[in-house]
Amino acid sequence: MTPRVKSILWQIVGYGFLVLGILGIFLPILQGFLFLMVALVILSKHAPWARRLRDWLKARYPSVDMRIHRAEVWLRAWSMRQKARWRNRKPFFS
């Protein structure tokens, strides 16, 4: 998969979480804040406005920055474990 396609797919996922977060503000069954934070983390790598917002949040609320950083570290480690698991999988049909 080319880097351009990956970037577009991540943006689609990020904006999808953004929509869910906005819906979650008004609907009691969705966790709006959680979806908004996930969208911000994903989009901050691909959208300049999200990067600026995240930098502002880091400066204004250092505790939020620490939580976002821990979530990113956990997500990176989880992603690496999934990639390793996918590479070492056994074929379905042998």
N, C-alpha and C positions, 0 to 999 in steps of 0.2 A: 504494500500500500504506500502510495507516495505521501510525502509530508504535507502537500497541499490538501489532499483528500482527508488525511488525519485531522488537520486543522479545521476543515469544514465540518467534519463529523463531531469533533469536540465542541465546536460552536453550537451546533444543533442541540447537542446534549445539554450544554450550559444554558441556552435560552429556554429549553424545555423545563429545566429545573427552575429557572426564573419565573416562568409562567405558573408552575406549581406553587412556588413561593408566594406569588401575588394572590393566587386563588386561596392559599392557606391562610392568608391574612383575614379573609372574609368567611371561609368555611371552617367550622370548628373541628372537623375530622382530620384536616391536614395540618402538619407542623410547618407553618409558613416560614418561621425563622430558620429552621434547619435547611429547608430547600433553598432559601435565599443565600445562606452561607455557602452551601455547596455550589450554587450557581456562581457566586462571586469568586470562589477559589478556581473553578474551571475557567471562567471567562477572563480572569485577570491575566491569564497566559496568552489570550488571543484578542482581547478587546481593550483598547487604550482607556476608555472610560471606566472600565472595571478595575484596571490597574490603578488609576488615580483614586478611585473610591477606596480601594483596599489600602493604599498608602495613607490616605487620610484617616481611615479607621485605625491603622497601626499607630499613627502618631497620637491620635485622640484617646484611644483605649488600648493601652499596652497589654492588658489581660486578654483581650480578644485576639490580639496578634499572637500571643503565646498559644492560645487554643487552636488557632488556624494553623500555626506552624506544626504543632503536635499532630493535628489531623493530616497535614500533608506528609509528614514523615511516616505515619502509620499507613497512609494510602500508597506511598511509594514502596514500602516494604511488602504490603499485601500484593501489589501489582507484580513485584519481582517474584514472589512465591507462586503466584498464578502462572506467570510465564514459565518458570522452571517446571511446575507441575504439568503444564501443557506440553513442554518439550519431552518430558520423560514418560508420557502416557503410553499405554500399551494400545496397539491397534484393536479396533472392535472386531474385525474379521481377520483371522489369520489362516 
